[in-house]
């Protein structure tokens, strides 16, 4: 055995490996839906092109096409391969550039039922951050370390909110690559959240602060000109979002029944400007809310007001009666809150305050979630169905 061992040609890896009983490594299979090298046979005007194709059942088969020359035969063969698998993955492979995947993902987003504001946010994130930043990377190059560095860079230069949105967009884009078989798993899921600083806990107004703030708004001439006192009272008494309050129309107000229906929101979109989106932020956002008697009195007084142009029958229009822009209203509210001595407060503070009052009164998490239009206060409560009309307990608690 020793003699035969040394008789092996040491310069031949194949012979040397066989002498030691090594198994010969098989040729790796083609990826599903792809083809191997193309071979050509014959001469013009009759050339045959042939390749091996791995079909979606995992079987590799030979496909052949003819043409008058090598180019024509090759084109005919490639067309046959594409037709064979219906253009699997729409061309997205591990070699595809991230910018191309992002463009296709945006097409899906635009065709979805997402809110117009969300579509615009995702589109801006792709166009302003993803494509210029890492758009030229190939899909297989989007590793966890790379993604962690770029998300951290976004956080440092644009803030935590922008970084969260960027991460969400990246997850969607690379999720599309996963669905097309370009990569086995979404690397965004493994990106550490340690660099994502937590949001500052939202602060609610105390009852004394609420009284002081409303008094300050009443005494602020500019705040009155912008019709902020009534808007603030309505939001504090209902916990609705700013966009939902601005979109409220009289057709959705039942003064006799003391309820309002929240069914829309104000948003902005490129090419459309400010408009009413006839849906809320979440499915649970469509709700009927009982309104405290003191706020019903405010709404009753407003019902009789006459505006130059209020064709939309808005409850909280501009002084001219037109639809209010959410961003401009936020700016006006920001100035008024600063002047009132509440630089930390925002329109979201009104929602937080309403939730806090309901919690202090002992209402359940489910009832509070219904009041605010939150879809899921917990995983367990997801089993509840048909929650639309909210208990009158909330109106009693939120009375100003």
Backbone torsions as a table, in degrees:
resi	resn	phi	psi	omega
1	UNK	NA	-36.1	-179.6
2	UNK	-67.4	-40.2	-179.3
3	UNK	-64.5	-45.8	-178.8
4	UNK	-64.3	-29.4	178.0
5	UNK	-62.1	-44.3	-176.8
6	UNK	-79.7	-10.3	176.1
7	UNK	-80.9	-9.2	178.7
8	UNK	-68.9	139.7	176.3
9	UNK	-70.5	105.4	-177.2
10	UNK	-67.3	-17.1	179.4
11	UNK	-85.0	-2.9	179.9
12	UNK	-110.1	102.7	-178.8
13	UNK	-57.9	-36.9	-179.4
14	UNK	-63.6	-46.3	-178.8
15	UNK	-68.1	-41.2	-179.4
16	UNK	-63.8	-41.6	-179.8
17	UNK	-66.4	-39.7	-179.8
18	UNK	-64.6	-35.8	-178.1
19	UNK	-65.2	-26.1	179.7
20	UNK	-94.9	3.3	178.1
21	UNK	79.9	19.2	-179.7
22	UNK	-71.2	144.2	176.1
23	UNK	-82.4	136.5	178.7
24	UNK	-73.4	130.6	-177.7
25	UNK	-70.8	128.2	179.3
26	UNK	-74.2	158.5	176.3
27	UNK	-67.7	132.1	-179.7
28	UNK	-64.2	142.7	-178.9
29	UNK	-70.8	155.0	173.7
30	UNK	-67.9	148.0	172.7
31	UNK	-62.0	150.1	-180.0
32	UNK	-55.7	135.3	175.3
33	UNK	79.1	9.5	-179.6
34	UNK	-114.5	171.3	179.9
35	UNK	-126.3	162.0	179.8
36	UNK	-92.2	-158.4	180.0
37	UNK	-65.5	149.2	-179.5
38	UNK	-99.9	128.3	177.4
39	UNK	-107.8	150.2	-179.1
40	UNK	-123.9	143.5	-179.2
41	UNK	-137.3	148.3	177.0
42	UNK	88.5	179.2	-179.1
43	UNK	-127.3	155.6	175.6
44	UNK	-55.8	142.7	11.2
45	UNK	-95.3	21.4	179.8
46	UNK	-136.8	97.7	-177.4
47	UNK	-117.2	136.3	179.4
48	UNK	-108.0	129.9	175.8
49	UNK	-108.9	136.6	-176.1
50	UNK	-138.0	143.3	176.2
51	UNK	-151.8	164.6	175.0
52	UNK	-97.9	131.9	-179.3
53	UNK	-122.7	132.3	175.6
54	UNK	-95.8	108.0	-177.4
55	UNK	-73.3	169.9	-175.0
56	UNK	-69.0	-10.3	174.5
57	UNK	-89.3	3.2	178.4
58	UNK	90.2	-5.1	-178.9
59	UNK	-90.0	134.5	177.5
60	UNK	-92.5	126.8	-177.7
61	UNK	-128.8	157.1	178.8
62	UNK	-91.6	131.9	177.9
63	UNK	-120.5	134.5	-176.8
64	UNK	-130.3	141.7	173.6
65	UNK	-142.0	153.9	-178.0
66	UNK	-110.5	156.6	176.1
67	UNK	-157.8	167.5	-178.0
68	UNK	-74.6	-17.8	174.0
69	UNK	-150.0	-179.1	-175.5
70	UNK	-63.1	-41.2	-179.0
71	UNK	-64.4	-45.9	-179.0
72	UNK	-64.5	-39.7	179.1
73	UNK	-65.4	-41.1	179.7
74	UNK	-63.8	-46.6	179.5
75	UNK	-60.8	-41.2	178.7
76	UNK	-64.0	-38.8	178.8
77	UNK	-66.6	-45.6	-179.0
78	UNK	-64.0	-37.4	177.3
79	UNK	-64.5	-38.8	178.5
80	UNK	-64.9	-38.3	178.7
81	UNK	-65.7	-43.3	178.7
82	UNK	-62.5	-45.5	-179.8
83	UNK	-64.8	-30.3	-176.7
84	UNK	-61.8	-36.0	-175.1
85	UNK	-117.9	10.9	176.8
86	UNK	62.8	35.2	179.1
87	UNK	57.0	56.4	-176.4
88	UNK	-50.7	131.1	175.4
89	UNK	74.0	7.1	179.2
90	UNK	49.9	33.8	176.4
91	UNK	85.3	-1.5	-179.4
92	UNK	-83.2	117.2	176.9
93	UNK	-130.1	-179.1	178.9
94	UNK	-64.2	-19.6	-178.7
95	UNK	-91.1	-8.2	-177.9
96	UNK	-66.7	141.0	178.2
97	UNK	-72.3	145.4	-176.2
98	UNK	-61.7	-33.6	179.3
99	UNK	-61.7	-36.5	179.4
100	UNK	-69.8	-40.3	177.7
101	UNK	-65.1	-41.4	180.0
102	UNK	-62.4	-38.9	179.3
103	UNK	-63.5	-42.0	178.8
104	UNK	-68.2	-37.5	178.0
105	UNK	-63.2	-41.6	178.5
106	UNK	-61.9	-34.6	176.7
107	UNK	-61.5	-41.7	176.7
108	UNK	-64.8	-41.3	-179.8
109	UNK	-62.1	-45.2	-178.9
110	UNK	-61.7	-32.5	-178.6
111	UNK	-84.7	-6.3	-177.4
112	UNK	-82.9	177.5	178.5
113	UNK	-96.4	21.3	176.4
114	UNK	-64.2	157.6	178.1
115	UNK	-63.9	148.0	-179.3
116	UNK	-60.1	-36.2	178.4
117	UNK	-63.9	-39.5	178.2
118	UNK	-66.1	-42.2	177.7
119	UNK	-59.0	-44.2	179.0
120	UNK	-63.8	-40.3	179.0
121	UNK	-62.8	-45.4	179.5
122	UNK	-65.1	-40.0	-179.9
123	UNK	-63.5	-43.8	178.7
124	UNK	-65.1	-38.3	-180.0
125	UNK	-63.9	-42.0	178.1
126	UNK	-66.1	-48.2	-174.3
127	UNK	-72.4	-33.8	-174.9
128	UNK	-93.5	-27.0	-173.8
129	UNK	-121.1	-53.8	-172.7
130	UNK	-68.5	-54.3	-176.3
131	UNK	-62.7	-48.2	178.6
132	UNK	-68.1	-27.9	-174.5
133	UNK	-84.3	-59.2	-175.3
134	UNK	-129.0	20.0	-176.2
135	UNK	-63.5	-24.0	-178.2
136	UNK	-88.6	-3.0	175.3
137	UNK	-69.7	145.8	172.5
138	UNK	-79.2	157.1	-177.6
139	UNK	-55.4	-43.2	-176.5
140	UNK	-69.0	-14.6	180.0
141	UNK	-87.1	-6.2	-178.6
142	UNK	-83.9	71.4	-179.4
143	UNK	-82.6	167.0	-179.5
144	UNK	-58.7	-47.1	178.8
145	UNK	-59.1	-39.6	179.5
146	UNK	-63.5	-46.2	-178.3
147	UNK	-66.4	-38.1	178.6
148	UNK	-62.5	-40.7	-179.6
149	UNK	-66.0	-43.0	-176.0
150	UNK	-71.9	-36.2	177.3
151	UNK	-66.4	-39.3	177.6
152	UNK	-64.2	-38.2	178.3
153	UNK	-63.4	-42.9	177.6
154	UNK	-61.8	-42.2	-179.9
155	UNK	-62.5	-42.9	-177.7
156	UNK	-65.7	-37.7	-173.4
157	UNK	-95.9	-23.7	-173.9
158	UNK	-128.5	-4.8	175.8
159	UNK	102.7	165.6	-176.5
160	UNK	-66.7	-38.1	179.4
161	UNK	-60.4	-44.4	178.7
162	UNK	-64.6	-37.4	179.6
163	UNK	-65.9	-38.9	178.1
164	UNK	-63.7	-44.0	178.9
165	UNK	-64.5	-41.1	179.5
166	UNK	-61.0	-42.9	178.4
167	UNK	-63.1	-41.6	179.3
168	UNK	-62.7	-41.8	178.6
169	UNK	-66.1	-44.9	177.9
170	UNK	-57.8	-41.8	179.9
171	UNK	-62.0	-40.9	178.6
172	UNK	-66.8	-43.3	-179.1
173	UNK	-63.9	-48.7	-178.5
174	UNK	-74.9	-23.7	172.2
175	UNK	-64.1	-36.4	175.8
176	UNK	-64.1	-40.9	177.8
177	UNK	-62.4	-37.2	177.7
178	UNK	-64.6	-44.0	-178.5
179	UNK	-63.9	-25.6	179.0
180	UNK	-93.9	5.2	175.4
181	UNK	77.5	13.6	-178.9
182	UNK	-74.3	-33.7	176.5
183	UNK	-138.2	152.6	-174.9
184	UNK	-75.8	-26.6	-176.1
185	UNK	-150.6	158.6	-178.9
186	UNK	-83.4	113.3	-177.1
187	UNK	-67.7	-19.8	-179.3
188	UNK	-62.4	-29.9	-180.0
189	UNK	-62.9	-25.1	-177.5
190	UNK	-95.5	-2.3	179.9
191	UNK	-68.7	130.6	-177.7
192	UNK	-65.7	141.8	176.1
193	UNK	-96.6	5.7	-176.1
194	UNK	-65.2	-27.5	-179.5
195	UNK	-84.8	-9.0	-179.5
196	UNK	-88.1	98.9	-178.0
197	UNK	-62.5	143.9	-178.4
198	UNK	-71.1	147.7	175.5
199	UNK	-66.0	144.6	175.8
200	UNK	-64.3	137.0	-178.3
201	UNK	-60.1	130.5	179.7
202	UNK	-64.5	136.6	-177.5
203	UNK	-105.5	138.3	178.7
204	UNK	-98.4	155.4	174.3
205	UNK	-77.8	138.5	171.4
206	UNK	-74.7	170.0	179.5
207	UNK	-62.8	-38.6	178.6
208	UNK	-66.6	-41.3	178.7
209	UNK	-65.5	-37.0	178.4
210	UNK	-61.5	-44.7	178.8
211	UNK	-62.1	-44.6	-178.9
212	UNK	-64.8	-40.7	-178.1
213	UNK	-65.9	-45.9	-179.1
214	UNK	-64.1	-36.7	177.2
215	UNK	-65.3	-41.1	179.4
216	UNK	-64.2	-40.4	178.7
217	UNK	-65.3	-39.9	179.1
218	UNK	-62.4	-32.1	-177.0
219	UNK	-91.6	-2.1	-178.9
220	UNK	-94.2	110.4	-175.9
221	UNK	-59.8	-42.1	-179.2
222	UNK	-68.4	-36.6	177.4
223	UNK	-63.6	-38.8	178.1
224	UNK	-66.8	-38.3	178.8
225	UNK	-61.8	-34.4	179.8
226	UNK	-89.7	5.4	175.4
227	UNK	60.8	40.0	-177.4
228	UNK	-84.7	-32.8	-177.9
229	UNK	-57.9	-47.4	179.7
230	UNK	-66.4	-39.4	179.5
231	UNK	-61.5	-44.6	180.0
232	UNK	-63.4	-42.4	179.5
233	UNK	-62.9	-42.5	-179.6
234	UNK	-63.8	-42.3	-179.1
235	UNK	-68.5	-39.0	177.8
236	UNK	-65.4	-33.9	-175.5
237	UNK	-85.3	-11.8	-177.9
238	UNK	-124.5	-25.2	-177.6
239	UNK	77.0	16.1	-178.9
240	UNK	-75.0	159.5	175.2
241	UNK	-73.2	158.6	-178.8
242	UNK	-59.8	-46.5	-179.8
243	UNK	-61.4	-34.7	178.9
244	UNK	-68.3	-39.1	179.1
245	UNK	-66.4	-42.7	-177.9
246	UNK	-68.7	-25.5	-179.1
247	UNK	-87.9	-6.4	-175.9
248	UNK	-65.3	131.0	178.3
249	UNK	-119.5	158.2	-173.7
250	UNK	-64.2	-24.3	177.2
251	UNK	-63.9	-18.0	-178.4
252	UNK	-105.4	13.2	179.7
253	UNK	-116.1	126.3	176.3
254	UNK	-113.7	94.1	-177.1
255	UNK	-65.9	-37.7	-179.4
256	UNK	-68.5	-40.1	180.0
257	UNK	-82.5	-13.4	178.3
258	UNK	72.2	31.7	-179.6
259	UNK	-134.0	157.4	172.7
260	UNK	-128.6	149.1	177.1
261	UNK	-106.0	122.3	177.5
262	UNK	-95.8	111.8	-173.6
263	UNK	-136.0	1.1	-176.0
264	UNK	-153.4	174.0	177.2
265	UNK	-149.1	158.3	176.3
266	UNK	-92.1	134.9	179.4
267	UNK	-145.6	176.6	178.9
268	UNK	-129.4	147.5	176.8
269	UNK	-148.0	146.3	179.9
270	UNK	-60.2	128.5	179.0
271	UNK	89.5	-13.6	-178.4
272	UNK	-117.9	-22.2	-176.7
273	UNK	73.2	-146.8	179.3
274	UNK	-87.9	133.0	-179.6
275	UNK	-153.9	167.6	176.9
276	UNK	-90.7	121.9	174.9
277	UNK	-91.2	118.9	-174.0
278	UNK	-78.8	47.7	172.9
279	UNK	-162.4	160.1	-178.8
280	UNK	-97.5	177.4	-175.5
281	UNK	-60.8	-39.3	179.4
282	UNK	-130.1	168.4	177.4
283	UNK	-60.6	-36.0	-179.5
284	UNK	-76.5	-7.2	-178.8
285	UNK	-67.6	-27.1	176.7
286	UNK	-75.0	112.8	-172.6
287	UNK	-154.5	160.4	175.7
288	UNK	-112.1	124.9	-174.6
289	UNK	-116.2	134.2	170.5
290	UNK	-75.7	136.0	-175.0
291	UNK	-113.3	135.1	178.9
292	UNK	-55.9	150.6	-175.6
293	UNK	-59.3	-38.3	-178.1
294	UNK	-66.8	-31.8	178.3
295	UNK	-79.4	-32.5	173.3
296	UNK	-59.9	-36.8	177.8
297	UNK	-63.8	-39.4	177.7
298	UNK	-64.9	-43.6	-179.8
299	UNK	-65.3	-37.1	178.5
300	UNK	-61.8	-42.2	178.2
301	UNK	-65.2	-39.2	-178.7
302	UNK	-68.9	-28.8	-176.8
303	UNK	-60.0	-29.0	-177.9
304	UNK	-87.6	-2.4	-179.2
305	UNK	-71.6	146.0	179.6
306	UNK	-113.7	127.6	178.9
307	UNK	-114.8	151.7	178.3
308	UNK	-58.0	-36.2	-175.1
309	UNK	-149.8	94.7	178.4
310	UNK	-132.2	56.1	-178.1
311	UNK	-63.2	-23.9	-179.3
312	UNK	-84.3	-6.8	-179.3
313	UNK	58.9	48.0	-178.6
314	UNK	-77.0	144.7	177.0
315	UNK	-80.2	-37.0	-179.7
316	UNK	-125.1	69.4	179.7
317	UNK	-84.8	-177.5	171.7
318	UNK	-72.6	177.4	-180.0
319	UNK	-63.5	-21.0	178.2
320	UNK	-89.6	-10.5	-179.2
321	UNK	96.2	6.7	-179.2
322	UNK	-91.2	170.8	-178.7
323	UNK	-68.3	132.9	-179.8
324	UNK	-82.0	140.3	174.3
325	UNK	-80.4	130.7	-175.8
326	UNK	-63.9	-42.3	-179.6
327	UNK	-64.2	-42.0	179.6
328	UNK	-67.2	-39.1	178.3
329	UNK	-65.6	-37.3	177.2
330	UNK	-61.9	-40.9	178.3
331	UNK	-63.8	-44.1	178.2
332	UNK	-62.3	-41.9	179.7
333	UNK	-67.0	-37.1	179.0
334	UNK	-60.6	-45.8	179.4
335	UNK	-62.5	-43.5	-178.3
336	UNK	-65.4	-40.9	179.5
337	UNK	-66.7	-38.8	177.6
338	UNK	-63.6	-45.0	-179.9
339	UNK	-65.5	-28.3	-179.8
340	UNK	-82.2	-4.8	179.5
341	UNK	89.3	23.8	179.0
342	UNK	-125.4	64.1	-176.8
343	UNK	-65.8	-18.7	-178.6
344	UNK	-87.1	-14.2	-174.4
345	UNK	-84.7	152.1	174.8
346	UNK	-138.9	-179.5	176.5
347	UNK	-63.1	-28.2	178.2
348	UNK	-67.8	-24.3	177.7
349	UNK	-60.7	-33.4	178.9
350	UNK	-64.2	-40.5	177.4
351	UNK	-65.8	-43.0	179.3
352	UNK	-62.7	-38.7	179.7
353	UNK	-65.9	-43.9	178.1
354	UNK	-60.9	-44.0	179.7
355	UNK	-63.1	-39.2	-179.3
356	UNK	-65.5	-42.6	179.0
357	UNK	-61.5	-42.5	-179.6
358	UNK	-66.2	-38.9	179.0
359	UNK	-66.1	-42.0	178.6
360	UNK	-62.7	-29.5	-179.3
361	UNK	-82.8	-3.4	175.5
362	UNK	89.2	12.0	176.8
363	UNK	-68.1	150.3	-177.8
364	UNK	-70.5	161.1	177.7
365	UNK	-60.8	-33.6	-180.0
366	UNK	-66.2	-43.4	-179.5
367	UNK	-67.4	-37.4	178.1
368	UNK	-66.7	-41.9	178.9
369	UNK	-62.8	-40.0	178.0
370	UNK	-64.3	-39.3	179.5
371	UNK	-63.2	-42.0	-176.0
372	UNK	-86.1	-11.6	-178.5
373	UNK	80.4	26.0	176.1
374	UNK	-81.8	137.7	-176.5
375	UNK	-74.8	-40.4	-175.0
376	UNK	-139.2	104.1	172.7
377	UNK	-72.5	-23.7	177.1
378	UNK	-164.2	163.1	178.8
379	UNK	-63.1	-36.2	-177.6
380	UNK	-63.2	-39.9	-175.2
381	UNK	-72.6	-5.3	178.4
382	UNK	-62.5	-21.6	-176.2
383	UNK	-74.5	-15.9	-179.4
384	UNK	-74.1	141.2	-177.5
385	UNK	-128.1	156.9	171.0
386	UNK	71.0	25.0	179.8
387	UNK	-84.1	106.8	-179.6
388	UNK	-131.1	-49.4	178.9
389	UNK	-89.3	122.0	-174.5
390	UNK	-90.0	147.0	-177.7
391	UNK	-56.7	147.4	178.3
392	UNK	-71.8	-10.1	176.7
393	UNK	-55.7	-37.5	-177.2
394	UNK	-62.8	-42.8	-179.7
395	UNK	-61.8	-39.1	-179.9
396	UNK	-65.0	-39.7	-177.9
397	UNK	-71.8	-38.5	-172.4
398	UNK	-88.3	5.8	177.5
399	UNK	-57.3	132.5	-178.7
400	UNK	-88.2	NA	NA
